[in-house]
Every structure is written in C-alpha cells, then in structure tokens.
C-alpha cells in the first residue's frame, strides 16, 4: 500500500508541474502572441581584445513575424562605446544586421559606431526594419573609414538578437 501511495503522490505532483505554468500564464492574461510581438533586453559589457574598447546597451524588437522567415518589424539598438586606449586608436562597435529583403533573401549589412576620445563614452541609437539577426564585434584600431578585415573576420561575433 505504501508503494501505491507513493506512485499516486508522484502522479499528482507531475500533473501539478504540467498545469502550473499554463495556469500562471492564464492568470497574468499574457499569451505567446503578445509576448512575441515585443521584446527588450540589455546586452554587454563586451570588450575588444586586450580590453582596449568596451560597449554595452539595450536592444528592443517589435512586431516579430513568424510566417515564412521569422523577422522583427523593427529592431532598435542603443548603447555606448568607449575607447580605452591613450593613443591614436579608436574603439569600434561593429554590428552585423541580417535582414529580409523584398525577394525573401537574408543579406546583411554592417553598422559601425566609432569612439576616438579616451575614456569618454559615445552614445548611439539606431534602428532597422525586417531584422532576422543582430551580431556584435568590439574592436580597437587606427582611425579609418571602414573597420579592418582583421576586425571583421578575426574572432567571433556575439549574437545580440535572433528571431525565432
């Protein structure tokens, strides 16, 4: 009889664990569609190799569409990048934005924020439509028009947002 009571207790506990999340969601009045329509998160602090630059901020995605290729209608990225070198180098936050174009492909573009003033953070805010993924790389290098190939292709990108 003790084994029967133990098994019954386990069955009741398992049923409660399965039902509790659904009951909690129903009690708050939220749904998966409402939760997927807007998301916001903080990211960082991320550093360049050798801690020569740093960046942190927030990202908000609105209007996620999961019909064919999941994308967010608009992604807004804001934050600060800080140069931590005392020379002619600059701190860079390079964002790789993968988006859905009119033909349904997923090309990407780079958005670079540069700060060349030691210890004085530079604030930034920008947004893009139809975003599938946002990645970040932090670099420190000499001032130039574009990030170097070493900055773009050495090391790994940090994923800040991926539409699921």
Protein Blocks (a to p, Z undefined) as FASTA:
>chain_A
ZZmmmmmmmmmmmmmmmmmmmmmmmmnopafklmmmpccddedjdddehilaccdddddd
ehiafklmgcdfbacdddddddfbdcfbdcddddddddddfkopacddddddddfbehia
cddddddehifbdcdddddddddfbdcfklmmgcjdddfbdcZZ
